[in-house]
Amino acid sequence: MQDSEKYSSAQSAKVTDASIDDEAIAGERYDVPALVPRHGMRYVIYGGVLGGLLAALLPVVITYLYAPTYREAVRLGDKMPLQTAYLLFWAGIICYVAELVIAFVVGIIVGRLAVRRVLGFYAGLLVSAISYIGSVTVHYIPGYPDALGGSGSSSGSAVLAAIGFLLLVLAFRSLIGGLLGLWGTWLASRRHPYYAR
């Protein structure tokens, strides 16, 4: 009886030692508070919101700079000259590329400050989401230069389809911005001691 008690107490001591070793290894691997700053979500929110507002403001500024061209395009409709159409197309492309560059730069900044790469994804996602929501809502400002206007009545299914399409585009653009933010964070933190372990 005593031998079996000694054996079971020795085995429980081995199990306890093994779990301590696993915890020590896990603690050594994942619990590095000196290497990863706390409050990383604060950087995500500040960087994402500021970057998103900047990315949403840029198309508004460009639209007001080219306001006569936009008004002429709205007035002419399908009869607008090809040169005007190219100008407006490239203005839109420049605004979207600027949004992606802002998401990438915010990812780099979050990577330098918060280190964790998933936070860069969230910051880029936030930049693109705020930028897209801003670009959609700004068209409801009365007298906005590129407001195309529309018919006063729409069926309920058409409104639901339009909302569904806007949500799908929002998800897709946010995912692209998040991936660019993740790439920026990866570049900023690839040599950080947290990831070099």
Backbone as a chain_set.jsonl record, in Angstrom:
{"seq": "MQDSEKYSSAQSAKVTDASIDDEAIAGERYDVPALVPRHGMRYVIYGGVLGGLLAALLPVVITYLYAPTYREAVRLGDKMPLQTAYLLFWAGIICYVAELVIAFVVGIIVGRLAVRRVLGFYAGLLVSAISYIGSVTVHYIPGYPDALGGSGSSSGSAVLAAIGFLLLVLAFRSLIGGLLGLWGTWLASRRHPYYAR", "coords": {"N": [[0.819, -1.187, 0.0], [1.927, 1.208, 0.788], [3.94, 1.463, -1.078], [2.482, 1.806, -3.442], [1.269, 4.234, -2.871], [3.528, 5.877, -2.726], [4.364, 5.627, -5.37], [2.198, 6.75, -6.793], [2.245, 9.356, -5.769], [4.742, 10.135, -6.685], [4.31, 10.036, -9.447], [2.328, 12.006, -9.688], [3.836, 14.179, -8.959], [5.595, 14.235, -11.129], [3.796, 14.834, -13.186], [2.966, 17.345, -12.374], [5.409, 18.718, -12.492], [5.865, 18.494, -15.248], [3.706, 19.963, -16.264], [4.35, 22.433, -15.257], [6.71, 22.934, -16.624], [5.691, 23.051, -19.248], [4.046, 25.28, -18.97], [5.984, 27.158, -18.381], [7.43, 27.168, -20.744], [5.431, 27.995, -22.498], [4.899, 30.475, -21.374], [7.329, 31.693, -21.777], [7.319, 31.839, -24.479], [4.978, 33.224, -25.303], [4.241, 35.166, -23.438], [5.362, 38.027, -23.283], [5.59, 40.79, -22.058], [7.297, 42.976, -22.117], [8.114, 43.229, -24.716], [5.87, 43.584, -26.33], [3.767, 46.243, -26.626], [1.226, 47.361, -24.358], [-2.26, 48.178, -24.738], [-2.78, 48.146, -27.512], [-5.023, 48.317, -29.157], [-5.795, 50.93, -28.945], [-4.024, 52.299, -30.599], [-4.862, 51.246, -33.004], [-7.47, 52.267, -33.223], [-7.058, 55.089, -33.15], [-5.233, 55.439, -35.334], [-6.675, 54.182, -37.433], [-9.106, 55.638, -37.548], [-8.216, 58.309, -37.975], [-6.728, 57.945, -40.357], [-8.799, 56.953, -41.989], [-10.565, 59.148, -42.051], [-8.92, 61.004, -43.351], [-8.601, 59.667, -45.803], [-11.251, 59.72, -46.638], [-11.7, 62.41, -46.897], [-10.074, 63.266, -48.952], [-11.225, 62.561, -51.595], [-13.386, 64.341, -51.517], [-12.161, 66.848, -51.523], [-10.866, 66.737, -54.021], [-13.105, 66.512, -55.66], [-14.359, 68.99, -55.236], [-12.352, 70.632, -56.243], [-12.452, 70.036, -58.953], [-15.028, 70.808, -59.549], [-16.51, 72.301, -61.588], [-16.095, 70.629, -63.81], [-17.283, 68.224, -62.974], [-19.948, 69.101, -62.698], [-20.527, 69.772, -65.315], [-20.325, 67.26, -66.476], [-22.466, 65.965, -65.235], [-24.552, 67.481, -66.244], [-24.355, 66.989, -69.027], [-24.56, 64.226, -69.169], [-24.904, 61.196, -70.828], [-23.772, 62.253, -73.091], [-21.324, 63.352, -72.624], [-17.975, 64.524, -73.278], [-15.245, 62.393, -74.293], [-12.755, 62.962, -73.196], [-13.389, 64.303, -70.822], [-14.645, 62.248, -69.452], [-12.48, 60.48, -69.119], [-10.857, 62.075, -67.46], [-12.425, 62.257, -65.105], [-12.589, 59.559, -64.476], [-9.892, 58.893, -63.919], [-9.471, 60.582, -61.772], [-11.068, 59.369, -59.843], [-9.717, 56.883, -59.649], [-7.23, 57.72, -58.659], [-7.998, 58.668, -56.149], [-8.845, 56.267, -54.942], [-6.483, 54.732, -54.963], [-4.964, 56.354, -53.318], [-6.356, 55.959, -50.927], [-5.708, 53.262, -50.448], [-2.94, 53.466, -50.129], [-2.86, 55.022, -47.824], [-4.002, 53.218, -46.01], [-1.99, 51.28, -45.999], [0.195, 52.766, -44.977], [-0.8, 53.462, -42.45], [-0.91, 50.892, -41.427], [1.853, 50.359, -41.249], [2.575, 52.255, -39.311], [1.044, 51.392, -37.1], [2.199, 48.906, -36.83], [4.774, 49.587, -35.999], [4.208, 50.803, -33.538], [2.377, 49.127, -32.08], [3.111, 46.504, -32.57], [1.871, 43.872, -32.818], [0.61, 41.974, -35.463], [-1.995, 41.472, -36.313], [-3.365, 43.668, -35.457], [-2.626, 45.62, -37.259], [-4.023, 44.739, -39.483], [-6.654, 45.209, -38.615], [-6.543, 48.008, -38.391], [-6.088, 48.86, -41.07], [-8.417, 47.851, -42.211], [-10.297, 49.431, -40.906], [-9.61, 51.969, -41.886], [-10.27, 51.724, -44.657], [-13.005, 51.104, -44.463], [-14.138, 53.391, -43.216], [-13.458, 55.294, -45.12], [-14.913, 54.432, -47.37], [-17.573, 54.506, -46.428], [-17.728, 57.223, -45.932], [-17.418, 58.201, -48.57], [-19.755, 57.308, -49.727], [-21.804, 58.505, -48.219], [-21.332, 61.231, -48.58], [-22.394, 61.892, -50.989], [-24.997, 62.469, -50.539], [-25.171, 65.047, -49.752], [-26.749, 68.084, -50.281], [-26.429, 69.718, -53.387], [-23.9, 68.789, -53.925], [-21.078, 68.508, -56.034], [-20.79, 66.206, -57.805], [-23.181, 64.882, -57.692], [-25.51, 62.823, -59.06], [-28.205, 62.615, -58.98], [-31.561, 61.287, -59.089], [-34.456, 59.285, -59.812], [-37.433, 60.017, -58.032], [-38.936, 57.975, -56.855], [-38.676, 54.635, -55.699], [-38.754, 51.098, -55.733], [-39.275, 48.838, -52.96], [-37.756, 46.48, -53.086], [-35.736, 47.198, -54.838], [-34.375, 49.099, -53.347], [-33.478, 47.515, -51.221], [-31.811, 45.791, -52.656], [-29.895, 47.613, -53.535], [-28.805, 48.433, -51.081], [-27.774, 45.993, -50.196], [-25.834, 45.581, -52.191], [-24.143, 47.781, -51.67], [-23.23, 47.074, -49.103], [-21.844, 44.738, -49.726], [-19.779, 45.741, -51.363], [-18.585, 47.379, -49.463], [-17.616, 45.444, -47.641], [-15.774, 44.088, -49.281], [-13.947, 46.138, -50.055], [-13.053, 46.884, -47.526], [-11.774, 44.559, -46.716], [-9.631, 44.483, -48.537], [-8.261, 46.824, -47.781], [-7.642, 46.064, -45.155], [-5.9, 43.915, -45.616], [-3.779, 45.271, -46.832], [-3.038, 46.911, -44.692], [-2.19, 44.907, -42.955], [-0.001, 43.957, -44.391], [1.656, 46.226, -44.269], [2.088, 46.305, -41.488], [3.404, 43.886, -41.161], [5.768, 44.386, -42.594], [6.815, 46.415, -40.988], [7.283, 45.134, -38.576], [8.812, 42.873, -38.948], [11.43, 42.367, -38.144], [11.311, 42.623, -35.492], [11.981, 41.786, -32.076], [9.96, 40.237, -30.89], [8.837, 38.671, -32.924], [11.072, 37.449, -33.822], [11.78, 35.474, -32.095]], "CA": [[0.0, 0.0, 0.0], [2.783, 2.381, 0.854], [4.644, 1.579, -2.358], [1.579, 2.372, -4.431], [1.094, 5.657, -2.551], [4.742, 6.568, -3.143], [4.382, 5.649, -6.821], [1.213, 7.718, -7.278], [2.703, 10.706, -5.445], [5.854, 10.434, -7.597], [3.733, 10.325, -10.76], [1.668, 13.31, -9.651], [4.899, 15.182, -8.96], [6.072, 14.325, -12.505], [2.795, 15.545, -13.963], [3.027, 18.748, -11.969], [6.629, 19.274, -13.07], [5.691, 18.61, -16.695], [2.82, 21.077, -16.565], [5.09, 23.66, -14.975], [7.625, 23.15, -17.743], [4.9, 23.513, -20.386], [3.636, 26.652, -18.703], [7.173, 28.008, -18.482], [7.731, 27.314, -22.171], [4.394, 28.84, -23.081], [5.107, 31.824, -20.87], [8.513, 32.239, -22.416], [7.042, 32.05, -25.882], [3.876, 34.122, -25.606], [4.034, 36.219, -22.462], [6.508, 38.927, -23.314], [5.016, 42.129, -21.961], [8.278, 44.026, -22.403], [8.293, 43.344, -26.156], [4.626, 43.983, -26.975], [3.124, 47.28, -25.822], [-0.182, 47.203, -24.031], [-3.168, 49.162, -25.337], [-2.6, 48.175, -28.966], [-6.255, 48.725, -29.843], [-5.829, 52.394, -28.959], [-3.329, 52.693, -31.822], [-5.723, 50.859, -34.125], [-8.592, 53.203, -33.332], [-6.55, 56.41, -33.541], [-4.7, 55.39, -36.694], [-7.727, 53.84, -38.387], [-10.066, 56.734, -37.696], [-7.556, 59.445, -38.627], [-6.456, 57.571, -41.744], [-10.069, 56.861, -42.704], [-11.062, 60.503, -42.304], [-8.074, 61.584, -44.399], [-8.929, 59.016, -47.07], [-12.591, 60.152, -47.039], [-11.656, 63.828, -47.205], [-9.359, 63.483, -50.213], [-12.133, 62.659, -52.753], [-14.21, 65.552, -51.417], [-11.322, 67.962, -51.964], [-10.679, 66.625, -55.477], [-14.388, 66.804, -56.302], [-14.584, 70.435, -55.233], [-11.381, 71.257, -57.145], [-12.945, 69.818, -60.316], [-16.481, 70.962, -59.495], [-17.112, 72.629, -62.883], [-16.045, 69.46, -64.683], [-18.315, 67.298, -62.512], [-21.275, 69.651, -63.023], [-20.695, 69.64, -66.769], [-20.57, 65.842, -66.759], [-23.839, 65.665, -64.806], [-25.46, 68.158, -67.181], [-24.333, 66.336, -70.342], [-24.974, 62.828, -69.04], [-24.259, 60.261, -71.757], [-23.15, 62.982, -74.202], [-20.094, 64.031, -72.18], [-16.805, 64.205, -74.107], [-14.414, 61.291, -73.814], [-11.683, 63.526, -72.377], [-13.974, 64.56, -69.503], [-14.857, 60.941, -68.822], [-11.166, 59.997, -68.68], [-10.427, 62.884, -66.327], [-13.182, 61.852, -63.915], [-12.204, 58.178, -64.17], [-8.576, 58.894, -63.284], [-9.611, 61.217, -60.452], [-11.565, 58.307, -58.954], [-8.641, 55.901, -59.443], [-6.226, 58.338, -57.774], [-8.556, 58.685, -54.781], [-8.852, 54.91, -54.39], [-5.093, 54.36, -54.709], [-4.556, 57.106, -52.119], [-6.939, 55.248, -49.783], [-4.917, 52.054, -50.202], [-1.637, 53.889, -49.603], [-3.086, 55.437, -46.441], [-4.181, 51.987, -45.215], [-0.667, 50.672, -45.874], [1.009, 53.589, -44.073], [-1.355, 53.274, -41.101], [-0.435, 49.576, -41.002], [3.249, 50.502, -40.84], [2.623, 52.983, -38.039], [0.533, 50.5, -36.052], [3.212, 47.868, -36.642], [5.87, 50.147, -35.187], [3.76, 51.143, -32.19], [1.677, 48.06, -31.366], [3.868, 45.298, -32.902], [1.063, 42.717, -33.23], [0.254, 42.138, -36.869], [-3.448, 41.471, -36.498], [-3.834, 45.028, -35.227], [-2.453, 46.319, -38.529], [-5.161, 44.347, -40.316], [-7.822, 45.951, -38.139], [-6.38, 49.431, -38.708], [-6.329, 49.023, -42.507], [-9.836, 47.603, -42.423], [-11.008, 50.618, -40.43], [-9.345, 53.058, -42.843], [-11.062, 51.526, -45.875], [-14.435, 51.162, -44.153], [-14.517, 54.796, -42.993], [-13.335, 55.997, -46.392], [-16.032, 54.062, -48.251], [-18.81, 55.047, -45.863], [-17.69, 58.661, -46.196], [-17.636, 58.491, -49.989], [-21.164, 57.053, -50.054], [-22.691, 59.477, -47.554], [-21.101, 62.597, -49.044], [-23.226, 62.124, -52.166], [-26.318, 62.914, -50.103], [-25.102, 66.474, -49.442], [-27.403, 68.843, -51.364], [-25.545, 70.569, -54.181], [-22.565, 68.218, -54.098], [-20.826, 68.645, -57.479], [-20.96, 65.043, -58.683], [-24.452, 64.204, -57.402], [-26.193, 62.56, -60.322], [-29.652, 62.693, -58.802], [-32.249, 60.096, -59.537], [-35.9, 59.392, -59.76], [-37.914, 60.181, -56.674], [-39.561, 56.778, -56.287], [-38.003, 53.358, -55.931], [-39.457, 50.009, -55.058], [-38.585, 48.339, -51.766], [-36.754, 45.475, -53.44], [-34.596, 47.888, -55.445], [-33.631, 49.72, -52.253], [-32.777, 46.426, -50.52], [-30.726, 45.322, -53.518], [-28.844, 48.632, -53.506], [-28.151, 48.345, -49.772], [-26.972, 44.762, -50.21], [-24.661, 45.815, -53.031], [-23.243, 48.683, -50.938], [-22.596, 46.306, -48.027], [-20.878, 43.823, -50.344], [-18.62, 46.541, -51.76], [-17.935, 47.789, -48.21], [-16.857, 44.305, -47.12], [-14.648, 43.804, -50.181], [-12.942, 47.197, -49.938], [-12.471, 46.821, -46.183], [-10.842, 43.424, -46.714], [-8.423, 44.895, -49.256], [-7.551, 47.752, -46.904], [-7.096, 45.296, -44.036], [-4.73, 43.159, -46.079], [-2.669, 46.221, -47.013], [-2.587, 47.262, -43.352], [-1.438, 43.752, -42.457], [1.286, 43.952, -45.083], [2.462, 47.289, -43.673], [2.49, 45.888, -40.142], [4.399, 42.822, -41.31], [7.035, 45.02, -42.965], [7.337, 47.205, -39.872], [7.609, 44.328, -37.403], [9.427, 41.582, -39.309], [12.686, 42.174, -37.41], [11.069, 42.888, -34.073], [12.35, 40.613, -31.262], [8.782, 39.411, -30.588], [8.668, 37.702, -33.999], [12.349, 36.783, -34.089], [11.985, 34.391, -31.115]], "C": [[0.864, 1.253, 0.0], [3.551, 2.574, -0.448], [3.749, 2.209, -3.424], [1.325, 3.855, -4.16], [2.322, 6.454, -2.977], [4.782, 6.716, -4.67], [3.412, 6.7, -7.372], [1.636, 9.145, -6.945], [3.876, 11.101, -6.338], [5.332, 10.761, -8.985], [3.043, 11.68, -10.783], [2.705, 14.43, -9.618], [5.458, 15.352, -10.368], [5.094, 15.109, -13.365], [2.833, 17.034, -13.632], [4.269, 19.413, -12.543], [6.491, 19.468, -14.573], [4.783, 19.775, -17.036], [3.498, 22.417, -16.271], [6.04, 23.967, -16.114], [6.872, 23.652, -18.972], [4.456, 24.951, -20.192], [4.82, 27.604, -18.824], [7.533, 28.243, -19.941], [6.705, 28.227, -22.821], [4.57, 30.28, -22.622], [6.293, 32.481, -21.529], [8.217, 32.608, -23.862], [6.018, 33.155, -26.134], [3.748, 35.298, -24.65], [5.282, 37.088, -22.387], [6.008, 40.363, -23.237], [6.004, 43.238, -22.274], [8.415, 44.25, -23.905], [7.048, 43.85, -26.88], [3.944, 45.032, -26.114], [1.664, 46.943, -25.526], [-0.97, 48.297, -24.742], [-2.966, 49.272, -26.847], [-3.844, 48.609, -29.714], [-6.405, 50.241, -29.88], [-5.148, 52.903, -30.232], [-4.162, 52.369, -33.058], [-6.83, 51.89, -34.315], [-8.105, 54.579, -33.783], [-6.073, 56.405, -34.994], [-5.772, 55.115, -37.727], [-8.698, 54.967, -38.622], [-9.416, 57.933, -38.392], [-7.24, 59.148, -40.088], [-7.721, 57.486, -42.574], [-10.655, 58.229, -43.008], [-10.239, 61.203, -43.378], [-8.411, 60.99, -45.769], [-10.329, 59.403, -47.553], [-12.603, 61.614, -47.454], [-11.004, 64.106, -48.564], [-10.289, 63.509, -51.434], [-13.025, 63.895, -52.73], [-13.424, 66.756, -51.918], [-11.143, 67.926, -53.48], [-11.97, 66.948, -56.212], [-14.651, 68.3, -56.329], [-13.559, 71.179, -56.089], [-11.837, 71.162, -58.602], [-14.455, 69.967, -60.388], [-17.095, 71.357, -60.842], [-17.136, 71.431, -63.843], [-17.114, 68.445, -64.287], [-19.708, 67.802, -62.873], [-21.56, 69.547, -64.52], [-20.992, 68.188, -67.142], [-21.983, 65.443, -66.358], [-24.834, 66.278, -65.793], [-25.531, 67.432, -68.522], [-24.777, 64.88, -70.284], [-24.192, 61.925, -69.978], [-23.525, 60.968, -72.892], [-21.869, 63.686, -73.798], [-18.917, 63.612, -73.06], [-15.951, 63.108, -73.457], [-13.29, 61.798, -72.909], [-12.178, 63.81, -70.957], [-14.194, 63.25, -68.759], [-13.536, 60.356, -68.323], [-10.671, 60.755, -67.451], [-11.133, 62.451, -65.043], [-12.838, 60.427, -63.494], [-10.866, 58.157, -63.428], [-8.589, 59.612, -61.947], [-10.115, 60.192, -59.436], [-10.495, 57.269, -58.649], [-7.588, 56.455, -58.49], [-6.727, 58.361, -56.335], [-8.522, 57.302, -54.162], [-7.427, 54.436, -54.087], [-4.569, 55.094, -53.48], [-5.122, 56.457, -50.863], [-6.121, 54.005, -49.439], [-3.542, 52.393, -49.639], [-1.777, 54.327, -48.149], [-3.27, 54.219, -45.542], [-2.839, 51.296, -44.986], [0.204, 51.435, -44.877], [0.51, 53.477, -42.638], [-0.948, 51.902, -40.557], [1.016, 49.615, -40.546], [3.345, 51.189, -39.485], [2.139, 52.109, -36.894], [1.527, 49.373, -35.795], [4.383, 48.348, -35.802], [5.442, 50.36, -33.74], [3.199, 49.948, -31.416], [2.273, 46.68, -31.597], [2.988, 44.163, -33.434], [0.459, 42.949, -34.606], [-1.248, 42.178, -37.099], [-4.016, 42.871, -36.278], [-3.649, 45.893, -36.47], [-3.567, 45.997, -39.508], [-6.398, 45.135, -39.917], [-7.733, 47.432, -38.497], [-6.633, 49.691, -40.19], [-7.786, 48.813, -42.864], [-10.652, 48.833, -42.023], [-10.809, 51.803, -41.372], [-10.239, 52.914, -44.066], [-12.556, 51.616, -45.604], [-14.891, 52.605, -43.968], [-14.458, 55.573, -44.3], [-14.521, 55.685, -47.304], [-17.353, 54.612, -47.732], [-18.869, 56.555, -46.086], [-17.968, 58.994, -47.64], [-19.073, 58.228, -50.41], [-22.052, 58.14, -49.457], [-22.507, 60.894, -48.073], [-21.96, 62.908, -50.275], [-24.642, 62.561, -51.803], [-26.314, 64.38, -49.664], [-25.779, 67.23, -50.591], [-26.4, 69.756, -52.078], [-24.133, 70.037, -54.324], [-22.281, 68.113, -55.589], [-21.06, 67.397, -58.315], [-22.23, 64.262, -58.368], [-25.231, 64.056, -58.701], [-27.701, 62.695, -60.193], [-30.3, 61.428, -59.309], [-33.733, 60.314, -59.47], [-36.348, 59.395, -58.307], [-38.465, 58.91, -56.063], [-38.772, 55.537, -56.667], [-38.784, 52.284, -55.196], [-38.618, 49.517, -53.881], [-37.511, 47.328, -52.1], [-35.532, 46.115, -54.086], [-33.738, 48.546, -54.371], [-32.848, 48.656, -51.488], [-31.62, 45.89, -51.345], [-29.571, 46.314, -53.52], [-28.091, 48.598, -52.183], [-27.276, 47.109, -49.69], [-25.711, 44.92, -51.037], [-23.655, 46.715, -52.326], [-22.53, 47.953, -49.804], [-21.558, 45.329, -48.563], [-19.614, 44.57, -50.763], [-17.853, 47.012, -50.527], [-17.087, 46.653, -47.644], [-15.619, 44.029, -47.975], [-13.555, 44.859, -50.052], [-12.28, 47.192, -48.571], [-11.47, 45.681, -46.087], [-9.538, 43.789, -47.425], [-7.6, 45.858, -48.404], [-6.929, 47.04, -45.711], [-5.864, 44.506, -44.434], [-3.533, 44.076, -46.322], [-2.139, 46.705, -45.667], [-1.766, 46.151, -42.724], [-0.068, 43.68, -43.098], [2.202, 45.028, -44.505], [2.949, 46.925, -42.283], [3.545, 44.795, -40.208], [5.761, 43.419, -41.669], [7.658, 45.766, -41.788], [7.827, 46.344, -38.721], [8.358, 43.037, -37.725], [10.74, 41.33, -38.575], [12.537, 42.457, -35.916], [11.404, 41.638, -33.264], [11.171, 39.702, -30.923], [8.597, 38.341, -31.645], [9.953, 36.969, -34.319], [12.584, 35.613, -33.136], [11.65, 33.048, -31.714]], "O": [[0.574, 2.227, -0.694], [3.787, 3.704, -0.875], [4.199, 3.042, -4.211], [1.182, 4.644, -5.094], [2.202, 7.554, -3.515], [5.17, 7.757, -5.2], [3.748, 7.444, -8.293], [1.413, 10.055, -7.744], [4.002, 12.267, -6.712], [5.848, 11.667, -9.64], [3.148, 12.421, -11.76], [2.483, 15.503, -10.181], [5.766, 16.472, -10.777], [5.497, 15.945, -14.173], [2.74, 17.877, -14.524], [4.2, 20.542, -13.027], [6.939, 20.477, -15.118], [5.047, 20.506, -17.991], [3.248, 23.411, -16.954], [6.168, 25.118, -16.53], [7.337, 24.559, -19.663], [4.483, 25.749, -21.129], [4.675, 28.725, -19.313], [7.891, 29.352, -20.336], [7.053, 29.12, -23.595], [4.404, 31.206, -23.416], [6.277, 33.679, -21.808], [8.782, 33.558, -24.404], [6.17, 33.937, -27.073], [3.194, 36.332, -25.024], [6.142, 36.896, -21.528], [6.004, 41.074, -24.242], [5.596, 44.335, -22.658], [8.79, 45.342, -24.332], [7.159, 44.479, -27.932], [3.574, 44.742, -24.976], [0.971, 46.327, -26.335], [-0.387, 49.236, -25.285], [-2.979, 50.374, -27.396], [-3.746, 49.205, -30.787], [-7.079, 50.774, -30.762], [-5.64, 53.834, -30.87], [-4.167, 53.121, -34.033], [-7.094, 52.331, -35.434], [-8.677, 55.169, -34.7], [-6.463, 57.263, -35.785], [-5.786, 55.741, -38.787], [-9.079, 55.235, -39.761], [-10.008, 58.509, -39.305], [-7.456, 59.991, -40.959], [-7.73, 57.898, -43.734], [-11.183, 58.451, -44.097], [-10.788, 61.914, -44.22], [-8.497, 61.709, -46.765], [-10.576, 59.413, -48.759], [-13.426, 62.019, -48.275], [-11.354, 65.075, -49.238], [-10.156, 64.415, -52.255], [-13.381, 64.434, -53.778], [-13.956, 67.588, -52.652], [-11.252, 68.955, -54.147], [-11.945, 67.583, -57.266], [-15.119, 68.827, -57.338], [-13.863, 72.251, -56.611], [-11.636, 72.089, -59.386], [-15.099, 69.315, -61.211], [-18.123, 70.792, -61.215], [-18.094, 71.252, -64.596], [-17.777, 67.87, -65.15], [-20.557, 67.023, -63.306], [-22.686, 69.27, -64.935], [-21.813, 67.922, -68.02], [-22.632, 64.669, -67.061], [-25.84, 65.656, -66.133], [-26.609, 67.27, -69.093], [-25.317, 64.36, -71.26], [-22.962, 61.889, -69.933], [-22.729, 60.339, -73.589], [-21.368, 64.529, -74.542], [-18.866, 62.477, -73.534], [-15.95, 62.934, -72.239], [-12.918, 61.12, -71.952], [-11.449, 63.578, -69.993], [-13.949, 63.17, -67.556], [-13.478, 59.799, -67.227], [-10.133, 60.158, -66.518], [-10.49, 62.297, -64.005], [-12.798, 60.119, -62.303], [-10.732, 57.473, -62.413], [-7.793, 59.283, -61.067], [-9.642, 60.154, -58.3], [-10.378, 56.82, -57.509], [-7.107, 55.74, -57.611], [-5.962, 58.102, -55.406], [-8.205, 57.164, -52.981], [-7.196, 53.803, -53.057], [-3.816, 54.525, -52.689], [-4.443, 56.405, -49.837], [-5.871, 53.73, -48.265], [-3.036, 51.685, -48.768], [-0.907, 54.036, -47.328], [-2.748, 54.191, -44.428], [-2.583, 50.784, -43.896], [0.869, 50.831, -44.035], [1.313, 53.407, -41.708], [-0.674, 51.764, -39.365], [1.371, 48.971, -39.559], [4.103, 50.759, -38.615], [2.756, 52.086, -35.829], [1.679, 48.932, -34.655], [4.919, 47.598, -34.986], [6.224, 50.126, -32.818], [3.505, 49.772, -30.236], [1.947, 45.755, -30.853], [3.351, 43.544, -34.434], [-0.129, 43.998, -34.871], [-1.712, 42.867, -38.007], [-5.045, 43.217, -36.858], [-4.439, 46.807, -36.707], [-4.008, 46.859, -40.268], [-7.108, 45.666, -40.771], [-8.737, 48.044, -38.864], [-7.326, 50.648, -40.534], [-8.331, 49.512, -43.718], [-11.586, 49.222, -42.724], [-11.749, 52.557, -41.624], [-10.895, 53.874, -44.471], [-13.301, 52.149, -46.427], [-15.925, 52.999, -44.507], [-15.315, 56.418, -44.561], [-15.07, 56.586, -47.939], [-18.161, 55.126, -48.505], [-19.929, 57.102, -46.391], [-18.675, 59.96, -47.927], [-19.565, 58.853, -51.349], [-22.956, 58.64, -50.127], [-23.445, 61.69, -48.013], [-22.22, 64.076, -50.564], [-25.403, 62.98, -52.675], [-27.349, 64.899, -49.248], [-25.419, 67.034, -51.752], [-25.627, 70.47, -51.439], [-23.251, 70.754, -54.796], [-23.148, 67.675, -56.345], [-21.501, 67.521, -59.458], [-22.341, 63.094, -58.741], [-25.566, 65.043, -59.355], [-28.397, 62.871, -61.193], [-29.631, 60.582, -59.904], [-34.207, 61.393, -59.114], [-35.679, 58.817, -57.45], [-38.46, 58.779, -54.839], [-38.274, 55.403, -57.785], [-39.397, 52.542, -54.16], [-37.411, 49.75, -53.818], [-36.457, 47.315, -51.464], [-34.413, 45.633, -53.908], [-32.511, 48.551, -54.473], [-31.685, 48.869, -51.145], [-30.564, 45.568, -50.801], [-28.406, 45.917, -53.507], [-26.866, 48.721, -52.166], [-26.16, 47.167, -49.173], [-24.641, 44.455, -50.643], [-22.453, 46.456, -52.37], [-21.345, 48.191, -49.569], [-20.52, 45.112, -47.938], [-18.504, 44.086, -50.544], [-16.623, 47.044, -50.533], [-15.956, 46.881, -47.213], [-14.54, 43.767, -47.444], [-12.375, 44.524, -49.952], [-11.085, 47.463, -48.457], [-10.429, 45.821, -45.445], [-8.457, 43.436, -46.954], [-6.38, 45.724, -48.316], [-5.818, 47.37, -45.299], [-4.894, 44.434, -43.679], [-2.395, 43.696, -46.045], [-0.932, 46.89, -45.507], [-0.771, 46.408, -42.046], [0.919, 43.377, -42.428], [3.386, 44.78, -44.276], [4.096, 47.203, -41.934], [4.476, 44.777, -39.402], [6.786, 43.012, -41.12], [8.876, 45.754, -41.61], [8.698, 46.771, -37.962], [8.518, 42.189, -36.848], [11.126, 40.174, -38.403], [13.522, 42.519, -35.18], [11.136, 40.529, -33.724], [11.367, 38.509, -30.692], [8.237, 37.211, -31.315], [9.925, 35.96, -35.024], [13.509, 34.831, -33.354], [11.761, 32.025, -31.038]]}, "num_chains": 1, "name": "protein.A"}
